[in-house]
Amino acid sequence: MSDGYSYTLTRTLDAPAATVYRAWTTPDAYARWAYAAPGSVEMDVRPGGAWKATMVTPDGTEVPLTGSYLDVDENRLLVVGMDVPGRAEPSVMAVELEEDGPATRIELRQTCDTAEERDMAEQGSTMLLDSLTRFLAEVPRAE
């Protein structure tokens, strides 16, 4: 999809892919790092499955989000659709995981309609990756 404004963020996380995947797909874990209100996250992680979460902004505003999973490949790929009010098509974000020894390379990709939307989404995703990195550093290792 070349039309639109895209961004790609890549980071190496100090955790195995299965741990990173669980952080994205387990409601309690996700709520702990993704700025979601505790108890607000519901996930049916399969293609066509729905998800919802209430995000809490730094100033305490609650933003309910809904969407669905477009593609799921356990420990490797999540393609997440996010419902956008007033738009027929969801905003789509791909989360790709690649095991790299004991670490995992994560890549987030998203295409937006405007440069402004892309910049906001990229900023939000950067915050998410920062928070995920901190969360994974605190997760006890299941050896």
Steps between C-alpha positions, in 0.01 A plus 500: 500500500705792378234769532480671836756582762687213659741448781704203616651468845751228579644407834681209658333385820679306770248215514407192298234540230245295698531741794462804275201341325332426834553863604297606194232231526431449872250760629656539847854530365392737222318727745816527708718649226266639234344781704167317523257528789524184715216261419412678175691271263322217318672296231387223269837437337419329170438629149166682512502503881410826672693698757421800711685711752458833673821697472585757764686807380764667718242759612259224607259516204352159420482409133305184411651311206363206303618295210578154374789272416551474125787253506650294781808279492590403855832644623563651156235736371199701612313717254261713698214707363391800706155646445513868406182702567346621175717277281397182324848348500688427821843638568735202466816437697728202443714369785768263376725299731825334403694294751863605517672264745363583847368833371215589265501751219164674488379704207189719506359621168204721437365700208288806570294741289685819586848601611353637822321172574822311426706722730250453783485124446880475481534700821244276670672185377838627617351554848354149488836347407674694778243377748514142366880505536468604866226242560708216354797601715280442808348169388656209688666255264332162469810294428 
